[in-house]
Amino acid sequence: MLDMDTAEFDRLVVDELDLLPDDMVDGLDNVIFVVEDRPENGTLDTLGLYDGIALTERSQYGFGEMPDRIILFREPLLAICDTVDDLREEIHVTLVHEIAHFYGIDDDRLHELGWA
């Protein structure tokens, strides 16, 4: 398990977001990225979560909606990593995975594509 303070972890998340392709992030409308220690149920099994309505599921979407959230869970990510490089990779994969849910790609397809 890797030990890292919250500020350093947040910097890694921002760094990995900056490395994502523009065509992946340019379409993210009304989405915020959040880092939390753990999911509400306290599990270490969940690395990230997309909390919102996928583009493919939206019938109407306009002014005034609360933003969708992409949440990365710091403690579970740290628990599976031994090095900072491992952590960067896991953050990257988790960001891509959760962003894919925003675009309507389900877990089965993400597994097929190698982003699970």
C-alpha positions as CSV (number, residue, x, y, z in Angstrom):
1,M,0.0,0.0,0.0
2,L,1.3,3.4,-1.0
3,D,1.2,6.3,1.5
4,M,0.4,9.7,0.2
5,D,-1.2,12.9,1.5
6,T,-4.4,14.3,0.0
7,A,-2.8,17.3,-1.7
8,E,-0.2,15.1,-3.5
9,F,-2.9,12.7,-4.6
10,D,-5.0,15.5,-5.9
11,R,-2.0,16.8,-7.9
12,L,-1.6,13.4,-9.5
13,V,-5.3,13.3,-10.5
14,V,-5.0,16.8,-12.1
15,D,-1.7,15.7,-13.9
16,E,-3.4,12.6,-15.3
17,L,-6.5,14.6,-16.4
18,D,-4.2,17.0,-18.2
19,L,-2.6,14.0,-20.1
20,L,-5.9,12.7,-21.4
21,P,-6.7,13.3,-25.1
22,D,-8.5,16.5,-25.9
23,D,-11.2,14.6,-27.8
24,M,-12.0,12.6,-24.7
25,V,-12.4,15.6,-22.3
26,D,-13.7,18.3,-24.7
27,G,-17.2,16.7,-24.7
28,L,-17.5,16.6,-21.0
29,D,-20.2,19.1,-20.4
30,N,-21.4,20.0,-16.8
31,V,-19.1,17.3,-15.2
32,I,-16.9,17.8,-12.1
33,F,-14.1,15.6,-10.9
34,V,-14.1,14.9,-7.2
35,V,-11.7,13.0,-4.9
36,E,-13.1,11.3,-1.9
37,D,-11.4,9.0,0.7
38,R,-13.8,6.1,0.2
39,P,-17.2,5.2,-1.1
40,E,-20.1,5.7,1.2
41,N,-20.2,2.0,2.1
42,G,-16.6,2.1,3.2
43,T,-15.4,-0.5,0.7
44,L,-11.9,-0.6,-0.7
45,D,-13.2,-2.5,-3.8
46,T,-14.4,0.6,-5.7
47,L,-11.8,2.8,-7.3
48,G,-14.1,5.3,-9.0
49,L,-17.7,6.2,-9.8
50,Y,-19.6,8.0,-12.5
51,D,-22.6,9.7,-10.8
52,G,-24.8,11.2,-13.5
53,I,-26.8,10.5,-16.6
54,A,-24.9,9.2,-19.5
55,L,-25.2,11.1,-22.8
56,T,-26.9,8.1,-24.4
57,E,-29.6,8.1,-21.7
58,R,-30.5,11.8,-21.7
59,S,-33.8,12.8,-23.2
60,Q,-33.6,16.4,-22.2
61,Y,-30.7,18.2,-20.6
62,G,-30.6,21.9,-20.3
63,F,-29.9,24.8,-18.0
64,G,-30.0,24.3,-14.3
65,E,-29.1,20.6,-13.9
66,M,-26.7,19.7,-11.2
67,P,-23.3,18.6,-12.6
68,D,-22.5,15.0,-13.2
69,R,-19.6,13.8,-11.0
70,I,-16.7,11.6,-11.6
71,I,-15.4,10.5,-8.3
72,L,-12.0,8.9,-7.6
73,F,-11.6,7.1,-4.3
74,R,-8.2,7.9,-2.8
75,E,-7.8,5.1,-0.2
76,P,-8.8,2.2,-2.5
77,L,-6.5,3.5,-5.2
78,L,-3.6,3.8,-2.7
79,A,-4.4,0.3,-1.3
80,I,-3.7,-1.4,-4.6
81,C,-0.5,0.5,-5.5
82,D,3.0,0.0,-4.4
83,T,4.7,2.8,-6.3
84,V,3.8,6.2,-7.6
85,D,4.0,4.9,-11.1
86,D,1.5,2.2,-10.3
87,L,-0.8,4.9,-8.8
88,R,-0.5,7.1,-11.9
89,E,-1.5,4.2,-14.1
90,E,-4.5,3.2,-11.9
91,I,-5.7,6.9,-11.7
92,H,-5.4,7.0,-15.5
93,V,-7.3,3.8,-16.1
94,T,-10.0,4.9,-13.5
95,L,-10.4,8.3,-15.2
96,V,-10.8,6.7,-18.6
97,H,-13.2,4.1,-17.3
98,E,-15.5,6.7,-15.5
99,I,-15.4,9.2,-18.4
100,A,-16.4,6.3,-20.7
101,H,-19.6,5.9,-18.6
102,F,-20.4,9.5,-19.2
103,Y,-20.3,8.7,-22.9
104,G,-22.6,5.7,-22.4
105,I,-20.0,2.9,-22.6
106,D,-21.0,0.1,-20.1
107,D,-18.7,-2.1,-18.1
108,D,-18.9,-5.1,-20.4
109,R,-17.7,-3.0,-23.3
110,L,-15.0,-1.5,-21.2
111,H,-13.8,-5.0,-20.3
112,E,-13.6,-5.9,-23.9
113,L,-11.6,-2.7,-24.6
114,G,-9.2,-3.4,-21.7
115,W,-10.3,-0.4,-19.6
116,A,-11.8,-2.3,-16.7
